[in-house]
Amino acid sequence: MTRPRKPAAPSNSPYAQSRPQPQHGHDQPPSSGRGGNRGERPRGAQGVLLYGLHPVTAAWLNPDRRIHRLLVTEAGRAAMEPVLAEARAKGLVRPMPSPADKPDLERMLPPGAVHQGVVLDTAPLPELGLEDVVAELEEEAPAVVVVLDQVTDPHNVGAILRSAAAFGAKAVVVTERHAPETTGVLAKSASGALEAVPLVRVTNLSRALGELQEAGFWSVGLAESGKSTLAQLDLSGRTALVLGAEGAGLRRLTMERCDMIARLPTGGPIGSLNVSNAAAVALYEVARLRG
């Protein structure tokens, strides 16, 4: 898709290595790839800790996940039984669940974590680079990715991953620095989407936008200063939706790298949205415009 580059409207208002072959055994060593040192805090004995039925179910059924152990309360084991049976039917090699008491699980997790009686100790997912995502989309013309400019809250990034999965986005791109680690908090907010949508980390966001533009993506930054609404743009081809952190919004260099700055048609006494809500609305708008 080729579109003429248009100057970004100035405003300061708020609005990456190939995937190795899957290994399913629970006696495998932890990942040594680029994502291997971005683990959970707190860590499990051998990997990262995920908790809650949706994140644990999605990870348990993901053949790319190397599982070390599953800790369950009696109620948690009962809730996981259909998932355990599905994994066996798919031929996934998984360890036997280990019984645990609720206080044991709570001591392993951040205060207030809603674990629903299940905690998974797993290796981090192998990470995709931006070039991997572009390569996988080689034969796919209409596509959307979400690019986040220094969004640091894991709840927001997790919620954006969930919306990305719901509306068919191909990846969520974040910066190496000023972005949350892939923790259980992020995975819980993503509600299983971490297993479905690649979370791609890049060193230089401006360079990453350039790579996406070379691959035919039209980059649209979201900011309140946008002269056009998202609905007024042609988003039928490859689109990169670029969103900034709350408060600071998109950085100047990021805005200058975008092909267009657009806004959502918000109004009333509160004229802006939480970044995760803005991402959900923007992704819905793209999906609606594409019919």
N, C-alpha and C positions, 0 to 999 in steps of 0.2 A: 504494500500500500504506500503510495507516495502522496504526501500532502505538503503544500508550501509551509515552511516554518513561519510562525507569526511571533511578533515580539511579546514577551511576557509583560503583563501589567504590573508595575512596581507596587508592592504592598508589604507591610510588615504585620498585617492583621492575620489572626488565625484562620483561618478560613473564613558459594560460589565454588572441583574434583569429582570425578565420575563415581557413580554408585557401584560398590562392589557387589559380587554375587551374594544372594541371601545365604545365611547360615542359620540353621534352625535349632541346633543343639544348645542345651542350657549349660554345657560345660565348656563353651568357647571362651577365650579370653576377651576382655573388654576391647572395644574398638580402638584402633590406633590412628584412625583417620582424623581429618581436620576437626570434626565435631566431638572427638573423644574427650577433650578437656573442658567442654562446656556443660558439665553435668549438673545434676540436681544439688541444691543445698537445702536440707541435708542429703548426703549421698547414701545409697545402699552399700552393702558390703562389696559389691562388684560393679555397680553401675549407677543408674539414676532411679529415683522413686516416682512412680505414677500412682495416683489414687483416685477413687471414684469409679462407679460402674461404667460410665461411657468411655472415659480415657483408657481404662484397663481392658475393657472389652475390645476396643478398636486395636490396641497394641497386641493383645493376645492373638487376634485373628490376622495380624499383619505378618506375612511371611518374611518381610525385611527386618523384623524385630528379633533380636537375640535375647531370650528370656532367661534370667537367672533363677528367680523364685517368685512364687505368688503366695502371699500371706493373707489368710482369710479368717474372719470370725465364722461362727456357725451360720448366721444369717447371710453373711457374704458368700459362703460356699454354696448355699442354696440358690442365691441369686445368680451365681456364675455357672451353675450346672448346665444350662442350655448352651452356654458359650464354650465350655469345656468339651461338650459333645460335638459341637460344630467344628472345633479345631481338630478333634480326632478324625472326624469324617473327611476333613480336608488334608489329612496326612501330616499335619504340623506336629513336630516333635516338641513337646512342652513338659516341664517338670511337674511332678505331682504337687497340688496345693498343700501348703503347710498351715496347720491350725494356729491361730493366734487370738489373744484376748483383745478387746477394744482398747484398754489402757496401753497394751504393748504397741499397737499401731499408732496411737496418739503420741507416744514418746518418740516415734520415728519421724513425725511430720511437723510442719509448722503449726503454731497454735491456731486453733479454730478450723483446721483443714477438715472438710466434709469428705470422709473417706468411704462411707457407706459399707464398711466392713471388708474392704479389699485394698491391698497395697501391692504393687508390682515392682520388683527389682529387675531392671532391664538395662541393657547397653543402649547408649544413645543411637538414634537412627543415623545411618550413613548420610552425609550431606551432599546435596547436589550443588554444583556451581551454576552460575547464570548461563554459561555456555551449554550446559547439559539441558536446561529447560528450553533454550532456543532450539537446540538440535532436535528435541522431542517434538517440537511444534513445526518442524520443517514442512510437513504436508498439511498443516492446519492453518487456514487463512484467518478466519475470525477467531480471535482469542483475546483474553483479558488477563492482565497481571496487576497486582497491587504493589505499589512501591511506597515504603514508609520512611519518612525523613526524621530520624531521631525520635521515634515513638518509643518510650522507655518503659511504660507500664505493662507488665506481663498480662494483666487482665484485659487490657485493650488489644494487645497483639493476639491473644488467644481468641477473643471475640471476633476480631477481623479474620482470623483463620477460619473460624466457624462460618462466617458470612461468605468467605471466599469459596469454601466447599459447597455451601448451599446454592450459590449462583454460578458455579462452574468455572471459577478463576483457576488459572493454571499454576500460579505461584504467588507467594507473598515475599517481597524482597525487603530486607532490612540491612542496616549498616553493621559492620563488625563491632564498632564502638557505638555507645549510646543506643543500645537495643538490649532487651532482656535476654537472659540465658534461657535455654529450653528446659524449664523446670516443671515440676508437678503443678505449680500454680498456673503457669501458662497452659499446660496440657488440660487441666481441669476446666479452664475458661474456654478452651477450644472444643471441649466436649467430643473428642475423638477425631477432630479435623486435622490434628497434627499428623495423623497417619495417612491422610488423603491428599493434603496440599503441601508441596515442598516449601519449607521456610529457608529461603536462600539468603546467605550472608555475603555482603560485598564490602570491599575495603573502601571504595570511592564511589559515592552515589552518583555523582555527575558522570563519571566514566561509565557506570552501569546503565544510566539512561541513554548515553551515546550508543552503547552496544545494542540496547533494545531498539533504538531508532534505526540503526543499521540493519536490524532484522525485520524492519517494516512496522514497528510499533509507533503509534502516534501517542505521545506522552501528554497527558492532560493533568495539570496541577489543579487542586481544589483550594480556593481561597475566597473570602468574602469580596475581594476586590475584582473578581472576574466580571467582565462585561457581559458575557453570555452565560446562560444556565446550561447545565449539562445536557438537558433535553434538546437544546438548540443546535447541538453539534452532530456531526456525522461520526458515529461510533460503530460503524458496521464492520470495520476491519480489525486489525490488531491494535489494541488499546492498552496503554499503561496508565492506571489511575494513581496519581501521586498525592499523598496526604502527609501533612506535617503534624508535629506534636501540638497538643492543646496549649494555648497561650502564645507560644512563639510562632506557630504556624510553619509554613515552608520557609526555609532559608533562602536568602537572595540568590545565591548561585544555583540552587535547585530550581527556583522559579525561572531563572534565565535559561536553564537547560530545557525547560518544558516547551512543547510546541504551542500550547494554549493554556491560559488560566481560565477556569470556569468556576461557577458557584452553584450551590444548591439554592432553590427558591424558598429560603427560610425567611421568616418575618415575625412580627409580633413582639412581645416584650423581651423574649430571649431569641436573639438572631443567629445563634450558632449551636452546633451539635457537638457532643462528645465525639472524638475521632473514630471510635468504633461504630457509633451510630451513623456518622457521616459516610463511612466506608460501606455500611450495609445499604444505605439509601442509594449511594452512587452505583454500587454493583447491581442493585435492583433496576435502576434506571437504564444501565447498559443492557441488561437482559430484556427489559421491556422494549427498548428501541429496536432490538434485534428480533423481536417477535417470538 
